[in-house]
Amino acid sequence: FGGTPQPFAREAKAWLTETIVGRRCTVELHRLDQYGRVIGTVLFRPSGPFGLFPRNLSVEMVRAGYAALYENAGAEYGGALER
């Protein structure tokens, strides 16, 4: 929005681009939030031998160190944190 970008924003965008551009992704829709925005989980299939198993993009971004876990009111992760 024209403000100062968060630390490592460029690196996170580069990781995201490398990870999903050219891949088919699916979105599991969960609900609408209080502002009418769609809350969902993005799933993708990675390259290599593990490409048969869909991965949760949000979880992978946290694992890679390019995202932080938001745990305040209204946070929903489609069961990804219930392990």
Wavefront OBJ file of the C-alpha trace (Angstrom):
o trace
v 0.000 0.000 0.000
v 2.960 2.290 -0.542
v 4.360 1.934 2.981
v 7.615 0.404 4.108
v 7.701 -3.297 3.177
v 8.113 -5.877 5.897
v 11.586 -7.377 6.409
v 12.389 -10.091 3.842
v 9.316 -9.236 1.729
v 11.308 -9.493 -1.514
v 12.826 -12.829 -0.506
v 9.402 -14.181 0.494
v 7.905 -13.122 -2.834
v 10.805 -14.731 -4.725
v 10.342 -17.982 -2.774
v 6.597 -17.936 -3.415
v 7.090 -17.250 -7.134
v 9.625 -20.069 -7.478
v 7.405 -22.449 -5.535
v 4.040 -22.049 -7.293
v 4.341 -20.239 -10.632
v 3.429 -22.693 -13.358
v 1.863 -25.161 -10.923
v -1.794 -25.963 -10.535
v -3.048 -24.872 -7.137
v -6.348 -25.484 -5.430
v -8.058 -23.481 -2.726
v -10.100 -25.092 0.026
v -12.648 -22.470 1.020
v -13.435 -22.197 4.742
v -15.631 -19.122 5.241
v -15.935 -15.361 4.781
v -14.365 -13.123 7.411
v -16.025 -10.108 9.038
v -15.014 -7.958 6.022
v -16.416 -10.366 3.427
v -13.010 -11.715 2.387
v -12.620 -15.399 1.542
v -10.678 -17.457 4.083
v -9.152 -20.565 2.564
v -6.150 -22.867 2.305
v -3.977 -22.936 -0.830
v -2.722 -26.412 -1.725
v -0.033 -27.167 -4.308
v 1.978 -30.156 -5.464
v 5.751 -29.686 -5.097
v 8.233 -30.816 -7.709
v 10.252 -33.970 -7.263
v 9.367 -37.361 -5.834
v 6.937 -35.921 -3.260
v 4.792 -34.199 -5.891
v 2.043 -36.762 -5.452
v 1.111 -35.297 -2.074
v -0.465 -31.833 -1.916
v 1.173 -29.357 0.454
v -0.336 -26.459 2.376
v 1.272 -23.290 1.006
v 0.896 -21.366 4.277
v 2.580 -24.130 6.284
v 5.413 -24.356 3.756
v 5.984 -20.581 3.906
v 6.248 -20.745 7.712
v 8.650 -23.728 7.485
v 10.802 -21.818 4.992
v 10.920 -18.820 7.343
v 9.019 -16.453 5.038
v 5.771 -16.169 7.021
v 4.717 -15.786 10.626
v 1.871 -17.534 12.367
v -1.061 -15.232 13.135
v -2.896 -16.458 16.219
v -5.218 -13.570 17.082
v -9.000 -13.626 16.942
v -10.415 -14.994 13.724
v -7.287 -16.912 12.697
v -8.211 -20.108 10.885
v -5.922 -22.666 9.305
v -8.295 -25.379 8.142
v -7.049 -27.907 10.686
v -3.350 -27.512 9.764
v -2.439 -26.654 13.377
v -4.460 -29.456 14.954
v -1.786 -32.167 14.800
l 1 2 3 4 5 6 7 8 9 10 11 12 13 14 15 16 17 18 19 20 21 22 23 24 25 26 27 28 29 30 31 32 33 34 35 36 37 38 39 40 41 42 43 44 45 46 47 48 49 50 51 52 53 54 55 56 57 58 59 60 61 62 63 64 65 66 67 68 69 70 71 72 73 74 75 76 77 78 79 80 81 82 83
